Amino acid sequence: MQKILVTGCCGFIGSNFVRLFMKKNPSIKVRNLDKLTYAGRLENLPDLEKNPDYEFVKGDICDSAIVEKAMDGCDAVINFAAETHVDRSIQDADAFAKTNFFGVKVLCEQAKKQGIEKFVQISTDEVYGQIKSGSFKETDRLNPRNPYSAAKAGGELLAMSYFTTYGLPVVVTRSSNNYGPYQFPEKVMPLFITNLMLGKKVPLYGEGKQIRDWLFVEDNCEAIELCLKKGKAGEIYNIGGEHELQNIDLTKKILKEMNCGEEMIQKVPDRLGHDFRYSLDCDKIKKGLGWKAKTSFETGLKKTADWYKQNEKWWKPLVNQ
Ligand code: NAD
C-alpha cells in the first residue's frame, strides 16, 4: 500500500486517525478529501500541513468529478466523511441522506472503476438500533431509528452491495460512541466539558437513563488501521469500548473530573425517539484481528478533559455554532 484516500479527515475521528496512522506508517502517503462543513476544520491537523506525504483536497464526496481526481493513484479508501449529529438530523435530514448514502455510492462507483484494493466504510453501532439486554453481533438485523443512523445504514448496505455485486473489497466498521481530543463541542462529552469551563450548566436529556458504550478515539483508530490492513473483504467488524454507562453516570463522572457539583445539571426534554441502549459484541475483531480497547474510561476522560482545558483557542470559536 503506497497511498490511501481518507475522506473526512478534518473532523474528529478522521483527524485523530490520520495523525496516528502517518506516525506509524511513514511509507504510506495520505490524501484527505473533505468538504469542510461546520464540523471539518483545517485547525484539526496543523501538524501535517507541511508534511510532503500528506495532501488536502477540498471537496464533496457526492461530486463524482472531484472524487475521481482525489482517488487517482490511491490503493485504498477509508470513508469517514459524514454528517454525524443525530439532533441535526432530526431537524433536517437532507444533508444526511446526501452525504451518508449518496456520497458512499459515488465513492464506491469510483473505487470500482479505479480497482481500489480495500474500501473501509466507517459505520456506527447506531445502525442496529436499541437493545434492552445482551449485545449486538455483526449478523444481527439492522433497525436504525433516527435519520442519521438510517442514512448510515443505507450507506454501509450500499457499500456492501458493491462487494457482493462487483467484488469491491469492502470492509465495514461499526463503532460505539467515540470520545477524545478534537471532537466538535456539540457532542455530549465536549459539550459538557466546555459548558463547565464557561460556568454553564450541562443539559441532560430526561432522567439520563439511556446507556451508551464509550470508546477512546485512539483505540478506534487502531481498530480501523487493522481493518484496513487485515480486515477480510465483505466482512463487518464491531468496535466497542466495552464501557457502558447511563448518561446520568457519564454526567457525574464528567462533573467530578471538572471539580463541579450536581447542581450544574440542567434536565431538558428528551430527544425524540431516543434510543435506550446500544451495546456491541466485539468478539469478532478481538479473535479475528487481535484488537482490544486499551484505554480505560478514567484515563480517556482525563486525557480528553485535559486537552479541552489546554486548547480553549480551538473550541471557543465553535461554541453555539
Ligand atoms: P465529524 O462530524 O467530526 O467529521 C465529519 C467530517 O466529514 C468533517 O470533516 C466534514 O467536513 C466531513 N464531511 C461531511 N460531509 C462531507 C462531504 N459531503 N464530503 C466530504 N467531506 C464531508 O464526524 P466524526 O465524529 O469524526 O465521525 C467520523 C465517522 O465516524 C462518521 O462516518 C460517523 O458516522 C462515524 N462514527 C462516529 C462516531 C462518534 O462517536 N463520533 C461513532 C461511530 C461512528
Residues whose N, C-alpha, C, O or C-beta is under 5 A from the ligand:
A	BS01	NAD	G8 C9 C10 G11 F12 I13 G14 L33 D34 K35 L36 T37 A39 G40 R41 G59 D60 I61 C62 N79 F80 A81 A82 E83 T84 T99 I122 S123 T124 D125 S175 S176 N177 N178
